Amino acid sequence: MRQIQVGLAQRAYPIFITAGLLHEVGRDLKERAVGKRYIVIADDRVAALYGEALLASLHGSGLDAQLLEFPNGEGSKHLATVTDLARRLAQLNVDRKDALIALGGGVTGDITGFLAAIYMRGIPFVQVPTTLLAQVDSSVGGKTGVDIPEGKNLVGSFYQPQAVFIDSTVLHSLPDAELLNGLAEVIKYGVIYDRDFFDFLARNRVAILERDLSVIEEVIASCCTIKAKVVEADEREADLRRILNFGHTIGHAVEAASDFTLAHGSAVAIGMVAVSEIAVAKGLFAAEEADRLRELIDAYGLPVAIPAGLDRQRMKEYLKTDKKSVGGRPFYVLPTSIGTVTISDDVAEELVDRVFAG
Ligand SMILES: NC(=O)c1ccc[n+]([C@@H]2O[C@H](COP(=O)([O-])OP(=O)(O)OC[C@H]3O[C@@H](n4cnc5c(N)ncnc54)[C@H](O)[C@@H]3O)[C@@H](O)[C@H]2O)c1
């Protein structure tokens, strides 16, 4: 079993990674005594796949536990789902001594974490992430929240889990498209923080795409280690944590201009290539390094070019109104080498136009 600690003083917590861990969660929570009673929250698809196994593990350790479901998909990540779940908790007389368990992808983790943060002004929760994206990214770091019609993740809070339990075997049932969504974030970590990890991803591409669990566990552990370090240095995204947005500034614009028909991972992949071209044009990043990045993204089966049909003007407008832009100036995470980045809002509009033109 691999264990990584997120060192946040009194909010510190462990991340456990091993095959078959889903069946051990009960035993660990019995020892850890996070809650008197446990409410597992899962979307309907994950509940059908893994709900029973997790409940069996909890009940097998003598813990009081039950499962609440909501419909799967980003469309559920809104306040009405939180209200509905909060009412169901209240009807079950869930109190501050009880705990929530987020079983699922990033949507479930974000909803459950937010619910835990606000129900009775805060109750404990743990994460059991089941998508690669959730295992390498969203389950760690304490960002929780939901979407409103005006934008994604606009309502939320920073609220850390008590522990994260990652079982790699659940990835076997994950659709290929969801695996790719996670892999875009995985490549991101190599570029922003760790050249050796980037090389590892290049060397082990076939094993990773074939879901060789021993290799995938190493990937998950590397990503969680990097995310933990970044979050430890900057829990509330005042500065360093912004590097995790590498590829996301343009990625979000691409995603929005496609009316969200393009998968998030594809949009991030396109965004990483576009921003690396900006960095090359600014003389910050070597052209050969940019080529290596584009080739790796392409080799993983992710797109590297902005689709021809996307409205460039709409993308530019989105960049200005993005929630992370300040005074209409978006910030960009620009690579300076594979393994290091810098943050800048000093990118001329003409340069963005040139990269958007392809
Ligand atoms: N909090 C953060 O730091 C953070 C970081 C990145 C992304 N996010 C959020 O994460 C969300 C995306 O997360 P996601 O990509 O995991 O989406 P998701 O939770 O919607 O899961 C994708 C789909 O996969 C299904 N699924 C989950 N696990 C499965 C498994 N093991 N086998 C088969 N099917 C499975 C789900 O039912 C769902 O239909 C977005 O809302 C995004 O904003 C949050």
The ligand as an SDF file (V2000), in Angstrom:
LIG
                    3D

 44 48  0  0  0  0  0  0  0  0999 V2000
  -12.1880   19.7860   -6.8530 N   0  0  0  0  0  0  0  0  0  0  0  0
  -11.1990   19.8440   -7.7060 C   0  0  0  0  0  0  0  0  0  0  0  0
  -10.0490   20.1670   -7.3710 O   0  0  0  0  0  0  0  0  0  0  0  0
  -11.4440   19.4620   -9.1360 C   0  0  0  0  0  0  0  0  0  0  0  0
  -10.3680   19.2690  -10.0170 C   0  0  0  0  0  0  0  0  0  0  0  0
  -10.6300   18.8540  -11.3160 C   0  0  0  0  0  0  0  0  0  0  0  0
  -11.9460   18.6410  -11.7230 C   0  0  0  0  0  0  0  0  0  0  0  0
  -12.9700   18.8370  -10.8450 N   0  0  0  0  0  0  0  0  0  0  0  0
  -14.3690   18.5930  -11.2370 C   0  0  0  0  0  0  0  0  0  0  0  0
  -14.5050   17.2180  -11.5180 O   0  0  0  0  0  0  0  0  0  0  0  0
  -15.6330   17.0390  -12.3740 C   0  0  0  0  0  0  0  0  0  0  0  0
  -15.2900   16.0020  -13.4200 C   0  0  0  0  0  0  0  0  0  0  0  0
  -14.9910   14.7960  -12.7570 O   0  0  0  0  0  0  0  0  0  0  0  0
  -15.0460   13.3980  -13.5240 P   0  0  0  0  0  0  0  0  0  0  0  0
  -14.3940   13.5490  -14.8350 O   0  0  0  0  0  0  0  0  0  0  0  0
  -14.5810   12.3720  -12.5730 O   0  0  0  0  0  0  0  0  0  0  0  0
  -16.6090   13.2480  -13.8630 O   0  0  0  0  0  0  0  0  0  0  0  0
  -17.8010   12.4330  -13.2030 P   0  0  0  0  0  0  0  0  0  0  0  0
  -17.7570   12.4280  -11.7440 O   0  0  0  0  0  0  0  0  0  0  0  0
  -19.0530   12.9360  -13.8450 O   0  0  0  0  0  0  0  0  0  0  0  0
  -17.5420   10.9480  -13.7320 O   0  0  0  0  0  0  0  0  0  0  0  0
  -17.6020   10.6960  -15.1240 C   0  0  0  0  0  0  0  0  0  0  0  0
  -18.5540    9.5310  -15.4400 C   0  0  0  0  0  0  0  0  0  0  0  0
  -17.8930    8.3290  -15.1080 O   0  0  0  0  0  0  0  0  0  0  0  0
  -18.7540    7.4900  -14.3170 C   0  0  0  0  0  0  0  0  0  0  0  0
  -17.8590    6.7050  -13.4620 N   0  0  0  0  0  0  0  0  0  0  0  0
  -17.1730    7.1280  -12.3730 C   0  0  0  0  0  0  0  0  0  0  0  0
  -16.3620    6.1560  -11.9360 N   0  0  0  0  0  0  0  0  0  0  0  0
  -16.5490    5.0950  -12.7430 C   0  0  0  0  0  0  0  0  0  0  0  0
  -15.9680    3.7960  -12.8130 C   0  0  0  0  0  0  0  0  0  0  0  0
  -14.9960    3.4160  -11.9830 N   0  0  0  0  0  0  0  0  0  0  0  0
  -16.4160    2.9670  -13.7820 N   0  0  0  0  0  0  0  0  0  0  0  0
  -17.3640    3.3600  -14.6850 C   0  0  0  0  0  0  0  0  0  0  0  0
  -17.9210    4.5790  -14.6830 N   0  0  0  0  0  0  0  0  0  0  0  0
  -17.5070    5.4300  -13.7240 C   0  0  0  0  0  0  0  0  0  0  0  0
  -19.6550    8.4520  -13.6060 C   0  0  0  0  0  0  0  0  0  0  0  0
  -20.8730    7.8400  -13.2530 O   0  0  0  0  0  0  0  0  0  0  0  0
  -19.8620    9.5400  -14.6580 C   0  0  0  0  0  0  0  0  0  0  0  0
  -20.9110    9.1850  -15.5310 O   0  0  0  0  0  0  0  0  0  0  0  0
  -15.9560   18.4040  -12.9500 C   0  0  0  0  0  0  0  0  0  0  0  0
  -17.1710   18.8600  -12.3930 O   0  0  0  0  0  0  0  0  0  0  0  0
  -14.7970   19.2850  -12.5100 C   0  0  0  0  0  0  0  0  0  0  0  0
  -15.1870   20.6250  -12.2800 O   0  0  0  0  0  0  0  0  0  0  0  0
  -12.7380   19.2350   -9.5700 C   0  0  0  0  0  0  0  0  0  0  0  0
  1  2  1  0
  2  3  2  0
  2  4  1  0
  4  5  1  0
  4 44  2  0
  5  6  2  0
  6  7  1  0
  7  8  2  0
  8  9  1  0
  8 44  1  0
  9 10  1  0
  9 42  1  0
 10 11  1  0
 11 12  1  0
 11 40  1  0
 12 13  1  0
 13 14  1  0
 14 15  2  0
 14 16  1  0
 14 17  1  0
 17 18  1  0
 18 19  2  0
 18 20  1  0
 18 21  1  0
 21 22  1  0
 22 23  1  0
 23 24  1  0
 23 38  1  0
 24 25  1  0
 25 26  1  0
 25 36  1  0
 26 27  1  0
 26 35  1  0
 27 28  2  0
 28 29  1  0
 29 30  1  0
 29 35  2  0
 30 31  1  0
 30 32  2  0
 32 33  1  0
 33 34  2  0
 34 35  1  0
 36 37  1  0
 36 38  1  0
 38 39  1  0
 40 41  1  0
 40 42  1  0
 42 43  1  0
M  CHG  2   8   1  16  -1
M  END
$$$$
